[in-house]
Amino acid sequence: MKILVTIKRVEDYESKIKVKPDNSWIVTDGVNYRANPFDEIAVEEALRLRDTNMPSEVVVVSVGPAAAAAEIRSGLAMGADRGILVKHDAFVDSDGVARVLKAVIDAEKPDLVLMGKQAVDVDDNVAGQLLAEYLGWGQATFASKKESLESPEEKAKKPGIRLTADKKSAQVAREVDGGLEILEVQLPAIVTVDLRLNVPRYASLPNIMKAKKKPIAEMTPQQLGVDVVPKVKVVKVESPPQRAAGVKVPDVQTLVQKLHSEAKVI
């Protein structure tokens, strides 16, 4: 089977983020970039599914600038087989990304598409749902790990998303209030993944070297016949208000008084 995984180039969440003086976007000079953490989880899950359902192929796809090839290489270093980069330097909203991915999927014809539930830069959490709608496929969102009695070592090797014996559908566990909900979705399908599905592997040095030789096909939205003019406009970006400094109180009575009269929480 063929598994297609998306991976987005995002600002490192550990970077010091500053807003531009005109509030149009953030200052990107000196900011480090990395693969979206949710997408890394999706890549790991795809690799586990491939390794337990051989022969299979994992294809990593990214939409973004030429520099996004580095994030594709990180997926290849984890173990993916090949990459696809749809090059576009300007901002692409979630709808544009979904339409580009639909065109890629129409050409690749994968059996399963795995995506991070959201990207940590804009936190839209809609690209997967839009893509499923445009394809007319079933979808299962926020895939999480199904609880089992296996040892941590055994669980670490197995995918959380389970294919049925005939490989015509997949079972996906997702967290809900009070427990887990198990969904079964017919393939081909879109599955978006959540944090607790797995822990992504570290790329070994030999695999990093091998990744340099793995192919990355490059194309543009125009070559795919997709209009990526944004439908969503960022009107304004603001820094969150600075947190007020804490205060020390001499006793419990004073604490209760401040919580009542100042914080108004009791």
NORFEN-V166684 format. One record per residue. N is the residue number from 1. SS is DSSP state (H for helix, E for strand, C for the rest). OMEGA is omega in degrees with one decimal (* if undefined). Layout:
N_SS_OMEGA, N_SS_OMEGA
This chain:
1_C_-179.6, 2_E_179.8, 3_E_178.0, 4_E_-177.5, 5_E_176.4, 6_E_177.8, 7_C_-174.1, 8_C_174.1, 9_E_-177.8, 10_E_174.1, 11_E_178.2, 12_C_-176.9, 13_C_177.1, 14_C_178.9, 15_C_174.5, 16_C_-175.0, 17_C_176.2, 18_C_178.8, 19_E_177.7, 20_C_-179.6, 21_C_-179.7, 22_C_178.1, 23_C_-179.1, 24_C_-179.7, 25_C_179.2, 26_E_174.7, 27_C_-175.5, 28_C_179.3, 29_C_177.5, 30_C_179.3, 31_C_176.7, 32_C_179.1, 33_E_-179.2, 34_E_175.1, 35_E_177.4, 36_C_-175.9, 37_H_178.8, 38_H_178.9, 39_H_176.2, 40_H_176.2, 41_H_178.5, 42_H_177.7, 43_H_179.3, 44_H_-179.2, 45_H_178.0, 46_H_179.7, 47_H_178.3, 48_H_177.1, 49_H_178.4, 50_H_-174.2, 51_H_178.0, 52_H_180.0, 53_C_-179.9, 54_C_-1.3, 55_C_178.5, 56_C_-178.9, 57_E_176.6, 58_E_179.9, 59_E_-179.0, 60_E_-176.5, 61_E_175.3, 62_E_175.3, 63_E_-178.1, 64_E_-178.6, 65_C_-179.9, 66_H_-179.7, 67_H_179.2, 68_H_175.0, 69_H_179.1, 70_H_178.8, 71_H_174.8, 72_H_178.4, 73_H_178.5, 74_H_175.4, 75_H_177.1, 76_H_178.7, 77_H_175.8, 78_H_177.7, 79_C_178.7, 80_C_-172.1, 81_C_178.4, 82_E_-175.7, 83_E_175.2, 84_E_177.1, 85_E_173.3, 86_E_-170.5, 87_E_175.8, 88_C_-173.8, 89_C_-176.7, 90_C_179.2, 91_C_175.1, 92_C_179.0, 93_C_-174.6, 94_H_178.7, 95_H_177.8, 96_H_178.1, 97_H_-179.2, 98_H_-179.2, 99_H_176.3, 100_H_-179.5, 101_H_177.3, 102_H_179.6, 103_H_177.8, 104_H_-178.6, 105_H_177.2, 106_H_179.4, 107_H_-174.8, 108_H_-179.0, 109_C_177.4, 110_C_176.1, 111_C_-176.6, 112_E_175.7, 113_E_177.3, 114_E_-179.7, 115_E_168.4, 116_E_-175.9, 117_C_178.7, 118_C_173.5, 119_C_-172.9, 120_C_178.3, 121_C_-179.3, 122_C_174.0, 123_C_-178.0, 124_C_-179.1, 125_C_177.7, 126_C_-173.7, 127_H_-179.8, 128_H_-179.6, 129_H_177.5, 130_H_-179.0, 131_H_178.9, 132_H_179.7, 133_H_-178.4, 134_H_179.0, 135_H_-173.1, 136_C_-179.4, 137_C_170.4, 138_E_-179.9, 139_E_172.8, 140_E_-173.8, 141_E_175.0, 142_E_179.8, 143_E_179.5, 144_E_-176.5, 145_C_175.9, 146_C_179.7, 147_C_178.2, 148_C_179.8, 149_C_-179.0, 150_C_177.3, 151_C_178.0, 152_H_-179.3, 153_H_178.8, 154_H_-179.0, 155_H_-177.3, 156_C_-177.3, 157_C_-172.5, 158_C_176.5, 159_C_175.4, 160_C_175.4, 161_C_-174.9, 162_E_174.9, 163_E_175.3, 164_C_-174.7, 165_C_-179.2, 166_C_179.4, 167_C_177.3, 168_C_177.6, 169_E_-178.8, 170_E_175.7, 171_E_-174.7, 172_E_174.8, 173_E_177.6, 174_E_-177.7, 175_E_173.4, 176_E_178.8, 177_C_175.4, 178_C_178.5, 179_E_-178.2, 180_E_174.9, 181_E_-179.9, 182_E_178.0, 183_E_172.0, 184_E_-175.8, 185_E_179.2, 186_E_177.7, 187_C_2.2, 188_C_-175.0, 189_E_174.1, 190_E_175.2, 191_E_174.0, 192_E_-169.5, 193_E_-179.0, 194_C_-171.9, 195_H_-169.7, 196_H_179.9, 197_H_180.0, 198_C_173.2, 199_C_-177.4, 200_C_179.4, 201_C_171.3, 202_C_178.1, 203_C_178.3, 204_C_-179.6, 205_H_177.3, 206_H_179.7, 207_H_175.6, 208_H_178.5, 209_H_179.2, 210_H_-177.4, 211_H_-179.5, 212_C_-178.4, 213_C_-179.8, 214_C_-173.7, 215_C_170.3, 216_E_177.5, 217_E_180.0, 218_E_178.1, 219_E_178.8, 220_E_175.6, 221_H_180.0, 222_H_177.7, 223_H_178.5, 224_H_-179.4, 225_C_-175.9, 226_C_174.8, 227_C_-176.9, 228_C_173.5, 229_C_-173.6, 230_C_172.3, 231_C_179.1, 232_C_-178.8, 233_C_174.7, 234_C_-176.1, 235_C_-175.0, 236_C_176.0, 237_C_-179.2, 238_C_173.8, 239_C_176.5, 240_C_178.9, 241_C_179.1, 242_C_-179.7, 243_C_177.6, 244_C_-180.0, 245_C_177.5, 246_C_178.5, 247_C_175.3, 248_C_178.7, 249_C_-175.0, 250_C_-175.7, 251_C_-177.7, 252_H_-179.4, 253_H_178.5, 254_H_178.0, 255_H_179.9, 256_H_-179.6, 257_H_-179.5, 258_H_177.7, 259_H_-178.3, 260_H_-171.4, 261_H_-176.1, 262_C_-179.2, 263_C_179.4, 264_C_177.6, 265_C_175.8, 266_C_*
